Amino acid sequence: MPDSISEILVFPAPDKPQQGGKSFLDLPQPVKLNVAMLRDNIKNFLESVNQMLVDVPKLTEPYKLDEIELKVEINGEGNVQLVGGIKVGATGGITFRMKRQSS
C-alpha cells in the first residue's frame, strides 16, 4: 500500500499573479500545497455553502431546486474561493455539483 500523499502541486493560471518564479519558458512554476490544509479548506468552504443554502427550498417554492453548481478556484495559498461572475477560460478550479437526494 503506497504512503499517503501529503502534498500536491497546483499550477497557477498563466494570467494570474503568483508567488513562485517562472521557468525559462516564462511559464508559471507549480506551487506545493499541503493536502491536509487543502482538505480542511474545502471542508470549511462546503460547510459555509451548506449554511448559506439552508433556506433555499423555502425561497424557491413552489418550485423544487434539484441541483446547484458552484465553480471554485484554489489559489497558491490553498484557499478555496468562488469564481466571481462569468469567467471565460477559468483554470485550475473545481466544480462542486450538489444534487438534492431523493426522499
C-alpha positions in Angstrom: 0.0 0.0 0.0 1.6 3.4 -1.0 2.2 6.1 1.6 -0.5 8.7 1.9 0.1 11.9 -0.1 1.0 14.9 2.0 1.4 17.5 -0.8 0.0 18.2 -4.2 1.1 20.5 -7.0 -1.1 23.3 -8.1 -0.3 25.1 -11.4 -1.4 28.7 -11.3 -3.2 30.2 -14.3 -0.6 31.9 -16.6 -2.5 35.2 -16.5 -2.7 35.5 -12.7 -0.1 37.0 -10.3 1.8 34.2 -8.5 4.2 33.7 -5.6 6.7 31.5 -7.3 9.0 32.3 -10.2 8.7 31.4 -13.8 10.6 28.9 -15.8 12.9 29.6 -18.7 9.8 29.4 -21.0 8.1 32.1 -18.9 5.5 29.5 -17.6 4.3 29.7 -14.0 6.0 27.3 -11.6 3.8 24.9 -9.7 3.1 25.6 -6.0 3.2 22.8 -3.4 0.1 22.6 -1.2 -0.4 20.6 2.0 -3.1 18.1 1.4 -4.5 18.3 5.0 -4.7 22.1 4.8 -6.4 21.9 1.4 -8.8 19.2 2.7 -9.7 21.5 5.6 -10.2 24.5 3.4 -12.6 22.5 1.1 -14.4 21.2 4.1 -14.9 24.7 5.6 -16.0 26.0 2.2 -18.6 23.3 1.7 -19.9 23.8 5.3 -20.3 27.5 4.6 -22.2 26.7 1.4 -24.5 24.3 3.3 -25.2 27.1 5.8 -25.9 29.6 3.0 -28.3 27.2 1.3 -30.4 26.2 4.3 -33.3 28.4 3.3 -33.2 27.9 -0.4 -36.0 25.4 -0.6 -38.4 27.9 1.1 -37.2 30.7 -1.3 -37.8 28.7 -4.4 -41.3 27.4 -3.6 -43.5 26.3 -5.3 -40.6 25.1 -7.5 -38.1 22.4 -6.4 -34.4 23.2 -6.8 -32.7 19.9 -7.7 -29.1 21.0 -8.4 -26.7 23.8 -7.7 -23.3 24.1 -9.4 -20.5 26.1 -7.9 -17.2 26.8 -9.6 -14.3 27.4 -7.3 -10.7 28.1 -7.6 -7.8 27.1 -5.4 -5.2 29.8 -5.1 -1.4 29.4 -4.4 -2.0 29.6 -0.7 -4.6 26.7 -0.8 -7.6 29.0 -0.2 -10.9 27.9 -1.9 -12.9 30.8 -3.4 -15.9 31.1 -5.7 -15.2 32.1 -9.2 -16.7 35.5 -9.4 -19.2 36.2 -12.2 -18.9 34.7 -15.6 -15.3 34.0 -16.3 -14.2 32.7 -19.6 -11.3 30.3 -19.5 -11.1 29.8 -15.7 -8.4 27.3 -15.0 -7.3 25.3 -12.0 -10.7 25.2 -10.5 -13.1 22.6 -9.1 -16.8 22.3 -9.9 -19.0 21.1 -7.0 -22.3 19.9 -8.3 -24.7 19.4 -5.4 -27.9 17.5 -6.2 -30.8 17.0 -3.9 -31.2 13.5 -2.6 -34.5 11.7 -3.3 -36.6 11.4 -0.2 
